[in-house]
Amino acid sequence: MKKRFIALLARLGFTDKAKNNQLTAEETSQLNAECVKELGMELKKVMEKITSEQNNPDSEMLSQISSLLAENTDTEEDDEDDDETNAEGEETEDEDDDDEEPEAKKKGQKNLLKKVNSIVGANKKMQQQIKTLAERQEPATPKRVLEGKKIVAFGGAHTASHLFGVTGAAFELAKPWNARAAKHTAPTERYSEDEREMLFRDFNAYGKELSSRYAHLHTNGLLGVLAAGNMDYSELESDLGAYYRVRRQDAIIDRIRQLPSIASIFPVVYNIQDEQAMVDVFASGSFTQAYQAGRVFSGGFAFEPQKAKVKDVMFKYLFSDLKDLETQYIGYLNQEGSDPIKWAFIEWIMMKCAIIQHNEKELRRVKGYRVESTTGKAAHFMYASTGFLHTVEDQYEKENRVYVFPTKRAYTKATILDYVRAFVEDVFMMKDNVTEISEMPLFMNAKHVPWFKEAYREKYGEQSDFQGEKMEVKDYPMPKIVAIPNMGATRFDMFIMPENAVEIHENKPGEFYAYYFQRDLENLMVCTYGKEGTFTFGGRKHATRAALEASNGADTNIFRNNPTTLLADGATTCNALVNEMFETVNNTGATAITDIVGAKQGNVYKILCGGTTNATTIAKTNKFSELTAAYIPTAVGDYLKVIYDPVDEKFLELERKVGGTIAVNASVKAPEYVA
């Protein structure tokens, strides 16, 4: 150990300093680190080991002391003396070998003892010096850090030329709205013609930049990196203007993406411009068989194309007075702690529009229903495109792809836990392949998740092992239960399906961020356009409902309950505050529906025939006077779908099924929106 340690001192160049007790604290720390690295123990332990070796000298220790002799300057002087004595002894021996031999041997032994004592003394001195250094504490002073230019993430104080110190047209203090923002002063006069033009130009340019930035992040797979907060902006630091602008644009994009969205549940697919063929693949037959020679094959694949559609959607909002709008913006700036990032006027407008549009789009992605607008009239946002709930409904009613359990109607708070278990059990028993069901989560309305958790605690609380309620179905290999947001309290749909069975379709990434201003006389109109749609891989198409049921779900991807509320015998109204889907029963007498009480614009209401004895009908009169004809069902499973017009207080027909035949009302127009 001593030999390796002295060699380590020599390699580090610390031999002389250690001998003279001149090692600095940093050098001691370095020596300690090298001891750990090369000798496997700290400096203090090394010295203890060397000391213990010296207390028990043996032949190896004497060998180490001899090797140390050449490196010890104190012993070098002794060596010189010894050499002279040896020389004299040799001369004496030459002169009179017989007479002086005993005396020469005695002198040599004496010199050897002197040499050994000298080496041991020098080593003890060195050991004491190193031990003293090892016990010395390293000073708490930090190492020198080279500091570069500090960059504030989103800009800093206003400069003489730019708001927040961010260079760029949208932040120039020469623009009156930016100058007022810097002073938190509300406008006192209406915008001039030149000011309008400047604002339009800057807003439109910023909208294009924001849309392009989103497309760039999507194309390069950086949206996830942005969400994780790991975006690298180092390449932009040489241009602080671009650095600040890009970071602020990313902050807007990230703020919107952090809002609740079913895009975190179902994938978003882009580049769908109008209609696109989507192909589903189904394995058929048995593939594996007992061995036999020859060209004997088994099994096959069926490819079924479906059409995915997207519809044009627009966002248009009219600001009647820019002065009032800016006054609201100044009020936002004056709110202490309202936002960690203070936005410029243009950014603030864009953020407000993006949040409104996002929330409407998210509701639409779930339960929207495309209805063409009445020319010249604004329609409810829910009629702009079709959400996945109605896409699944269409694949069941029109193509027999989705497997529905007719007896599993709407659940309640009291029945939800047992209801979920029974639903899972039915699907589990239908699927022969356990692996398949283990990859199919159960999807339920997020509004009803608290009901499930409460029931779970009550039933399994003592078995939860202090872990609380879980989003799971006990005893079944379901991967998880997924809560779907934006379904509203009056939808009771449940699905068991693969996570990729539903897709959200759009045209271009970030196209809805491309806001721009348009002149409308003295008003200001902000606009953006895009395409939306949803698609579901429901399963294999069957010619009839009987064929679907006979398949027992063999080629089905989506299993759904029957989320209807059962009406009472003789019921003449439906309660829209309870459900949006209703099922009639066999009645003891003639029965007709006269109203859907509490109906709201934007929702689609379905009345399903559940019994043909004195089947419930709807006459073409009063609130239903706009129907294409009186609704008279003739078979179980017939239905009528309507939307509500709050202006005329009428129900408008979307489609109906009578005697198993579906008729879509192509002439229906969305009613005018009422705030």
Residue pairs with C-beta under 8 A, 6 or more apart in sequence:
1 39
1 46
1 49
1 50
1 53
2 50
2 53
2 64
2 68
2 123
3 64
3 67
3 68
4 38
4 39
5 35
5 39
5 46
5 50
6 15
6 68
6 71
8 31
8 34
8 35
8 38
8 39
9 15
9 18
9 31
10 71
12 27
12 30
12 31
12 34
14 23
14 27
14 31
15 71
16 22
17 23
17 27
18 126
18 129
18 130
18 133
19 125
19 126
19 129
20 129
21 129
21 132
21 133
23 31
23 133
25 136
25 137
25 138
25 139
26 138
28 43
28 133
28 134
28 136
28 138
29 138
31 43
31 133
32 42
32 43
32 134
35 41
35 42
35 43
35 46
36 42
39 46
41 49
42 134
43 130
43 133
43 134
44 131
44 134
44 135
47 127
47 130
47 131
47 134
50 127
51 127
53 61
54 61
54 120
54 123
54 124
54 127
62 116
65 116
65 119
65 120
65 123
66 119
68 119
68 123
69 75
69 79
69 115
69 119
72 119
72 122
72 123
74 118
74 122
75 115
75 118
75 119
75 122
78 114
78 115
78 118
79 115
82 111
82 114
82 115
85 107
85 111
86 108
86 111
89 100
89 104
89 107
89 108
92 100
92 103
92 104
93 100
93 101
93 104
151 237
151 240
151 243
153 247
154 164
154 244
154 247
154 248
154 251
154 341
155 164
155 165
155 166
155 244
155 248
156 164
156 165
157 164
157 165
158 164
158 165
158 173
158 182
159 165
159 173
160 173
161 167
161 172
161 173
161 174
162 168
162 171
162 172
162 173
163 171
163 172
163 173
163 178
163 181
163 182
163 344
164 171
164 244
164 342
164 344
165 244
166 241
166 244
166 245
166 248
166 344
167 240
167 241
167 244
168 241
168 244
168 245
169 201
169 202
169 205
170 202
170 203
170 205
170 206
170 245
170 344
170 346
170 347
171 178
171 344
172 178
173 179
173 182
175 198
175 199
175 202
176 187
176 195
177 187
177 195
177 199
177 326
177 329
177 345
178 344
178 345
180 186
180 187
180 326
180 330
181 329
181 330
181 333
181 344
181 345
184 330
184 333
184 334
185 330
186 326
186 327
186 330
186 331
187 323
187 326
187 327
187 330
189 323
190 321
190 322
190 323
191 199
191 322
191 323
196 322
196 519
196 524
199 322
199 346
199 517
199 524
200 516
200 517
200 518
200 519
200 524
202 346
203 346
203 349
203 350
203 515
203 516
203 517
203 526
204 516
204 517
206 346
206 347
206 350
207 350
207 513
207 514
207 515
207 516
207 528
208 514
208 516
209 245
209 249
210 249
210 252
210 253
210 350
210 510
210 513
210 514
210 515
211 510
211 511
211 513
211 514
212 510
213 246
213 249
213 250
213 253
213 510
214 253
214 509
214 510
214 513
215 508
215 509
215 510
216 222
217 223
217 226
217 250
217 253
218 270
218 509
218 510
219 509
222 231
223 253
223 257
225 231
226 250
226 253
226 254
226 257
227 254
227 257
227 258
231 250
233 243
233 246
233 247
236 242
236 243
236 246
237 243
248 341
248 343
248 347
251 341
252 347
252 350
252 351
252 354
253 510
253 513
255 351
256 354
256 355
256 358
259 355
259 358
259 359
259 362
260 362
260 485
260 486
261 358
261 362
261 485
262 362
262 365
262 366
262 388
262 484
262 485
262 486
262 504
263 504
265 443
265 482
265 484
265 499
265 502
266 388
266 499
266 500
266 502
266 503
266 504
267 500
267 503
267 504
268 503
268 504
268 505
268 506
269 503
269 504
269 505
269 506
269 535
270 505
270 506
270 507
270 508
270 509
271 507
271 508
272 308
272 310
272 505
272 506
272 507
272 531
272 533
273 310
273 507
273 531
274 309
274 310
274 531
275 307
275 308
275 309
276 307
276 308
277 305
277 306
277 307
277 308
278 305
278 306
278 307
278 308
278 535
278 537
279 303
279 304
279 305
279 306
280 303
280 304
280 305
280 306
280 537
280 539
280 540
280 557
281 301
281 302
281 303
281 304
282 301
282 302
282 304
282 540
282 555
283 299
283 300
283 301
284 299
284 300
284 301
284 302
285 298
285 299
285 300
286 298
286 299
287 298
287 299
288 298
289 296
289 298
302 540
304 540
304 541
306 535
308 503
308 505
308 533
308 535
309 533
310 385
310 505
310 506
310 507
310 531
310 532
310 533
311 370
311 384
311 385
311 386
311 531
311 532
311 533
312 529
312 530
312 531
313 361
313 384
313 385
313 529
313 530
313 531
313 532
314 527
314 528
314 529
315 353
315 357
315 512
315 515
315 526
315 527
315 528
315 529
316 525
316 526
316 527
317 353
317 356
317 525
317 526
317 527
318 520
318 523
318 524
318 525
319 325
319 523
319 524
319 525
319 526
320 523
321 523
322 524
325 349
325 524
326 345
329 345
329 348
329 349
332 338
332 339
332 343
332 348
333 342
343 351
349 515
349 526
350 513
350 515
353 515
353 526
353 528
354 512
354 513
354 515
357 512
357 528
360 381
361 512
361 532
362 485
362 486
363 381
363 382
363 387
363 486
364 381
364 382
364 384
364 385
364 387
364 532
365 385
365 387
365 388
365 486
365 504
365 532
365 534
366 387
366 388
366 389
366 484
366 485
366 486
366 487
367 382
367 387
367 389
367 390
367 486
367 487
367 488
367 491
367 603
367 604
368 381
368 382
368 383
368 384
368 385
368 386
368 387
368 390
369 382
369 383
369 386
369 387
369 390
369 604
369 643
369 654
370 383
370 384
370 385
370 386
371 379
371 383
371 643
371 654
371 668
371 669
371 670
372 668
372 669
372 670
373 379
373 383
373 669
373 670
374 669
374 670
374 671
374 672
377 672
377 673
378 672
378 673
379 670
379 671
379 672
379 673
380 601
380 602
380 670
380 671
380 673
381 602
382 601
382 602
382 603
383 602
383 643
383 670
384 532
385 532
385 533
385 534
386 533
386 534
387 534
388 502
388 504
388 534
388 536
389 487
389 491
389 493
390 604
391 502
391 534
391 535
391 536
392 402
392 493
392 495
392 502
392 536
392 538
392 558
392 560
395 401
395 402
395 536
395 538
395 539
395 558
396 402
396 404
396 538
396 560
397 639
397 657
397 662
398 662
399 538
399 541
399 542
400 541
400 542
400 543
400 544
400 545
400 547
400 548
401 538
401 539
401 540
401 541
401 542
401 548
401 556
401 557
401 558
402 536
402 538
402 539
402 556
402 558
402 559
402 560
403 539
403 548
403 549
403 551
403 553
403 556
403 558
403 559
403 560
404 559
404 560
404 561
404 562
405 423
405 426
405 559
405 560
405 561
405 562
406 562
407 562
408 419
408 422
408 423
408 426
408 494
408 561
408 562
409 561
409 562
409 563
409 564
409 565
409 566
409 583
410 492
410 563
410 564
410 565
410 579
410 581
411 419
411 420
411 448
411 492
413 448
413 451
413 454
413 455
414 455
416 448
416 451
416 452
416 455
417 452
417 455
417 456
417 459
420 442
420 444
420 452
420 473
420 481
420 494
421 473
421 474
421 476
423 442
423 494
423 496
423 561
424 442
424 473
424 476
424 478
424 496
425 476
427 437
427 440
427 496
427 553
427 559
428 437
428 476
428 477
430 552
430 553
430 559
431 437
431 553
434 477
437 476
437 477
437 478
437 496
438 477
438 478
438 479
439 479
439 498
440 478
440 479
440 496
440 497
440 498
440 559
441 478
441 479
441 480
441 481
441 482
441 496
441 497
441 499
442 473
442 478
442 480
442 481
442 482
442 494
442 495
442 496
443 481
443 482
443 483
443 484
443 494
443 495
443 496
443 497
444 452
444 481
444 482
444 483
444 484
444 494
445 483
445 484
445 487
445 488
445 489
445 491
445 492
445 493
445 494
446 483
446 484
446 485
446 486
446 487
447 487
447 488
447 489
448 492
449 471
449 483
452 469
452 471
452 481
453 469
453 471
454 469
456 469
456 470
457 464
457 468
457 469
460 469
460 474
464 470
471 480
471 481
471 482
471 483
472 478
472 480
472 481
473 481
478 496
482 499
487 493
490 576
490 577
490 578
490 579
490 580
490 603
491 563
491 579
491 580
492 561
492 563
492 565
492 579
492 581
493 560
493 561
493 563
494 560
494 561
494 563
495 558
495 559
495 560
496 558
496 559
497 557
497 558
497 559
498 537
498 557
500 537
501 536
501 537
501 538
501 557
501 558
502 534
502 535
502 536
502 537
503 534
503 535
503 536
503 537
504 533
504 534
505 531
505 532
505 533
505 534
505 535
506 530
506 531
506 532
506 533
507 530
507 531
508 530
511 528
511 529
511 530
511 531
512 528
512 530
513 528
514 528
515 526
515 527
515 528
516 526
516 527
516 528
517 524
517 525
517 526
517 527
518 524
518 525
518 526
518 527
519 525
536 558
537 557
537 558
538 556
538 557
538 558
539 555
539 556
539 557
539 558
540 551
540 555
540 556
542 548
542 551
545 637
548 556
553 559
562 583
563 579
563 581
564 579
564 581
564 582
564 583
564 606
564 608
564 610
565 574
565 575
565 578
565 579
565 581
565 582
565 583
566 582
566 583
566 585
566 610
567 574
567 582
567 583
567 584
567 585
567 616
568 585
569 585
569 586
569 587
569 588
569 591
570 587
570 588
570 589
570 591
571 584
571 591
571 593
571 616
572 591
572 592
572 593
572 594
572 595
573 593
573 594
573 595
573 596
573 597
574 582
574 593
574 595
574 596
574 597
574 605
574 607
575 596
575 597
575 598
576 596
576 597
576 598
576 599
576 600
576 603
576 605
577 597
577 598
580 603
580 604
580 605
580 606
581 605
581 606
581 608
582 605
582 606
582 607
582 608
583 607
583 608
583 609
583 610
584 591
584 607
584 608
584 609
584 610
584 611
584 615
584 616
584 633
585 610
585 611
586 611
586 612
586 613
586 614
587 611
587 613
587 614
587 615
587 616
588 614
589 614
590 614
591 614
591 615
591 616
591 617
592 616
592 617
592 618
592 619
593 607
593 616
593 617
593 618
593 624
594 622
594 623
594 624
595 623
596 605
596 642
596 644
596 651
599 605
599 644
599 651
600 644
601 643
601 644
601 645
601 646
601 671
601 673
601 674
602 643
603 643
603 644
604 641
604 642
604 643
604 654
605 641
605 642
605 643
605 644
605 651
606 639
606 640
606 641
607 616
607 618
607 631
607 639
607 640
607 642
608 637
608 638
608 639
609 615
609 616
609 633
609 635
609 636
609 637
609 638
609 639
610 636
611 636
612 633
612 634
612 635
612 636
615 632
615 633
615 634
616 633
617 630
617 631
617 632
617 633
618 624
618 627
618 630
618 631
618 640
619 630
620 627
620 629
620 630
623 649
623 650
623 651
624 631
624 642
624 650
624 651
625 650
626 645
626 648
626 650
626 651
626 652
626 653
627 640
627 642
627 651
627 653
628 653
628 656
628 663
628 665
631 640
631 656
631 658
632 658
633 639
633 658
634 658
634 659
635 658
635 659
635 660
637 657
637 660
638 656
638 657
638 658
638 659
638 660
639 656
639 657
640 653
640 656
640 657
641 653
641 654
641 655
641 656
642 651
642 652
642 653
642 654
643 651
643 652
643 654
643 668
643 670
643 671
644 650
644 651
644 652
644 671
645 651
645 652
645 671
645 672
646 671
646 674
647 671
647 672
647 674
648 671
652 665
652 668
652 669
652 671
653 665
653 668
654 664
654 665
654 668
655 662
655 663
655 664
655 665
656 662
656 663
656 665
657 663
